[in-house]
Every structure is written in structure tokens, then in C-alpha cells.
Amino acid sequence: MKINRPDAETSARMARIRQKGTKIEVAVALALRDLGLHYRKNVRKLPGSPDFANKSKRWAIFVHGCFWHHHTGCHRATVPKSNRRFWLNKFRDNMRRDARSVRLLRREGYRVVVIWECQEPRIRDKLAKILESGSVNS
């Protein structure tokens, strides 16, 4: 069974959505700097290319958009009405890929934190999970 792709208008609208340098990513970067944590961005050599990572301290952070990564229970995780099957499959695949990336990183000994777009007020609490598991300051 063939699943239709979004129409040209929808594709153009979705293409305009920022992928890097989003408000939540900037807020996470500021919080990491305030905590004195050193990091690299979009580390392609690690599973899932975490948005922020420190290989020597073995921690990684993913910053997920609630829509694209389909944050369970979040009001931003809507499913478009047109081409519903395509979107449900896309969200399912994104969620599986995300879970696999986290699993692989943890298997390699990384502490992993996922920060959702809607969790901006809780960034520091989420980052504390990295700090409490061991000394990450440097």
C-alpha cells in the first residue's frame, strides 16, 4: 500500500520550520554554559547525533520538538488531518529512531537526557540528571 507524501503546499510550510538554532536549543546552550559545562553540538559520530554532547564526560542531550518527535501527552503533538496515515507512520518511525539512539548511547555508557520543546521552564531540572550521575563540571 502506497502512502501519499504531503502536498506541495504542506511540504513548503514544513520546510520553513527551523531545525537548528531553535528557541529551546538556544535556552539549553545558555543553561549549559551557565553551569560551566563544555559540549559539542550535533555530534555525528554518536548514535542519533545528539544536539549537545561531551564525549569525555559521557553525556548527551537531545532537544526534541514536540510535534516532530510526537511528545506523548503534549498538546503540541498533533496529527495533521490530511494524509493522516503518512504522519502516523512518520511519527512512529521518529519515535523508534529516538528510542534506539538513546538505548545505544546508554549501552556505550552515556548519561542521556531528552529535553522537550514544551519543557523550557524545566531545563535546569532536566540538566541536573546529568550532573547527579557524576562529576561533569569542566
C-alpha positions in Angstrom: 0.0 0.0 0.0 1.4 3.3 -1.0 1.4 6.2 1.5 1.0 9.6 0.0 3.5 12.3 0.8 2.3 15.7 1.9 1.2 18.0 -0.8 3.5 20.7 -2.2 1.9 23.5 0.0 2.3 21.4 3.2 5.9 20.4 2.3 6.8 24.1 1.7 5.2 25.1 5.0 7.0 22.3 6.9 10.4 23.2 5.2 10.2 26.6 6.7 10.2 25.2 10.2 13.6 25.8 11.8 15.6 22.7 12.5 18.7 24.2 14.2 19.0 27.2 16.5 15.5 26.9 17.8 14.5 28.8 20.9 14.7 25.7 23.1 18.1 24.8 21.8 19.4 28.3 22.5 18.0 28.1 26.0 19.7 24.7 26.6 23.0 26.1 25.3 22.8 29.0 27.7 21.9 26.8 30.6 24.9 24.5 29.8 27.2 27.5 29.7 25.8 28.9 32.9 26.6 25.6 34.6 30.1 25.6 33.2 29.6 22.5 31.1 31.6 22.1 27.9 29.9 20.5 24.9 29.9 19.9 21.2 26.8 20.4 19.1 25.2 17.8 16.7 27.9 15.1 17.3 27.6 13.0 14.2 29.9 10.2 15.5 27.5 9.4 18.3 24.2 7.4 17.8 21.4 9.8 16.9 23.7 12.8 16.6 22.8 14.3 20.0 22.1 18.1 20.0 24.7 18.5 22.8 27.3 16.1 24.0 30.5 15.7 25.9 32.3 12.5 24.8 35.0 12.6 27.6 32.3 13.1 30.3 30.0 10.7 28.5 26.8 12.7 28.5 24.4 13.5 25.7 21.3 15.7 25.3 18.6 15.5 22.7 16.3 18.5 22.3 13.1 17.4 20.7 10.3 19.3 19.1 7.0 18.1 20.5 5.4 17.9 17.0 8.1 16.2 15.1 9.1 13.7 17.8 5.5 13.3 18.9 5.7 14.1 22.6 3.2 11.8 24.3 0.5 13.7 26.1 1.6 17.1 24.9 -0.9 19.4 23.2 1.7 20.3 20.6 1.9 16.7 19.4 -1.0 16.9 17.0 -1.6 14.8 13.9 -2.4 16.6 10.7 -5.9 15.7 9.4 -4.8 15.4 5.8 -2.6 12.4 4.9 -3.1 11.0 8.4 -1.6 7.6 7.7 1.6 9.2 6.4 2.0 11.3 9.5 1.3 8.5 11.9 3.9 6.3 10.2 6.4 9.2 10.3 5.9 9.9 14.0 6.1 6.2 14.8 9.4 5.9 12.9 10.8 9.1 14.5 9.9 7.7 18.0 11.5 4.4 17.3 14.7 6.1 15.9 14.8 8.3 19.0 14.4 5.4 21.4 17.1 3.4 19.5 19.6 6.3 19.7 19.0 6.7 23.5 19.4 2.9 24.0 22.7 2.8 22.0 24.2 5.7 23.8 23.3 4.3 27.2 24.8 1.0 26.2 28.0 2.9 25.4 27.9 4.3 29.0 26.5 7.7 28.3 24.1 9.6 30.5 21.3 10.8 28.3 18.7 13.5 28.8 15.8 14.3 26.4 14.5 17.9 26.7 11.2 18.6 25.0 10.3 21.9 23.4 7.5 22.4 26.0 9.8 21.8 28.9 11.7 25.1 28.6 10.9 26.2 32.2 12.4 22.8 33.4 15.7 22.9 31.5 17.9 23.2 34.6 16.0 20.4 36.4 16.5 18.1 33.4 20.2 19.0 33.2 20.6 18.1 36.9 20.2 14.5 35.9 23.4 14.7 34.0 25.2 16.3 37.0 23.9 14.0 39.7 25.3 10.9 38.0 28.8 12.0 38.3 31.1 15.0 38.0 30.6 16.7 34.7 32.0 20.1 35.6 34.7 21.1 33.2 
